[in-house]
Structure formats: C-alpha cells, structure tokens
Amino acid sequence: MSGYRVQNVAGERLDEIYVYTREQWGEAQAERYIRGTFARFEAIATRAFPWRAVPADFGVSGYVCRYEHHFIYWKLLDDGAVGIVTVLHEKMHQIERFRDDFS
C-alpha cells in the first residue's frame, strides 16, 4: 500500500489549526491553509518533497518538514504508507510535544 494516513493525534492537531485559523483570519484562509497542508502530505507520500530525518534529540525514528508556520512529522508505516504523526506550530516546544504526540 502507498499514500498517507493521518494518525489520530495529527487529525486532532489539524482540527485545532483549522478552528484557530478560522477564528483569526476567516473561513477562506482556514480552508486554504488546510488544503495546502494536505497537498504537502501528498507531496511527502509521493516523495515529491524531501524527507529529512527527525533530529536524534527527539529519540524517535521519523521525518519532518515545514509547511508555512507548522512542522509536519511522519513515519513510514509497515505497509509502506506514510503515517502523518503530528503537525506542530513553529512556536511550540517541538521535542516535548512530538514525544507526547508520537507515543
């Protein structure tokens, strides 16, 4: 199998991003941002976007990239699909949140 799957915590983070963006900048901006995030997921899954390993300090095996003001973290699943683990805002403490979301 290929493609990507949004894991539970990542889905919750996407909901939070949508609601916050809609409240701050309106529905159109929230939809644009979420569509762009999903386009990035697709680019990751098709390897049209570079895969960069998560820093060793995080203590887990996975990959990371930036999309606008967020970092997307993912891992390769046993069936070959990309598992989107979490999406964290650039101002969040990345290591702490990532460990919480990854487990």
N, C-alpha and C positions, 0 to 999 in steps of 0.2 A: 504494500500500500504506500502511496505517496500523498503529498499535500500537507495540510497542517490541521491541528486540532487545538482549540483554545481550551486550556485547562480551567478548572473551576475558579481558582483564585484570579487568574487573568481575566476571566469573564466578569468577576466582581469589580476588578480594577477598571475595566472598560466602562462598566455602568457608572462608576464614580466619576470617571473622566467626562463622560457624556453629560451627566447631570451638572457637574461643576461648570463645564464649558457653556452649556445652555443657559445657566443662571447668570454667568458673567458676560457672555458675548452673543447670546441668542441661538435659536434653533438652527439656523443655516450654518453658522460656524461650527456648532457641535456636530452636525451631520457631516460637514466637510472633513473635520478632524478625524472622526471615527472611520469614515470611508478611506481616508489616507492611511490610517493605521492598519486597516485590513488589507489595503493594497501592499503595504510593506510586508505583512505576514505572507502574502502570496509571493512576493519577490524573494523572501527568505526561503520559502518552501521550494521554489524553483531554482534556487541558488543564483538568482539574478542580482542578488545583493551579497556583499562579502560576509562571510562568517568569521567573527572574531571571538576567540575563546574568552570565557569569563575569567577575570583575574584570579590567580591562585589564592589570594587572600580570602576569597569568598568560600573556599573549601568545598566546592561542588563542581561537577563537570557539566558544562553547558556553554552557551554562546550568548552574545549581547550585541546590540546595535542601537543607535539612536534614531528616533523619529521625532523631529521638531523638539519639543520640550520633555520628551519621555524616553526612557530606556526600555527596550524590549528584550526580555530574557527568554531563551528557549533551550530545549534539549532534543536530541534525536531519540525517538521512541523505538521500541523493539521492532515494530513493523515497518520502520523506515520513514514514518511520518514525522513532521516537526511538531513538537508539543510546546505551544506557547505557554510558558510557566507564569509570567507576570509582566506587567507594564507599570513602571515606576516613574514618577515625576523627577526631573533633574535635581530638584531641591530636597528630595527625600534622602535619608541616610540609606544609601544603596545596600551596603553589606547586611545591616540589621534587617531591613525589610525583605531583601532577597532570601535570606535564610528562613525567615518566617513563612514566606510565600512558597518557597521551594519544598519545604517539608510537609 
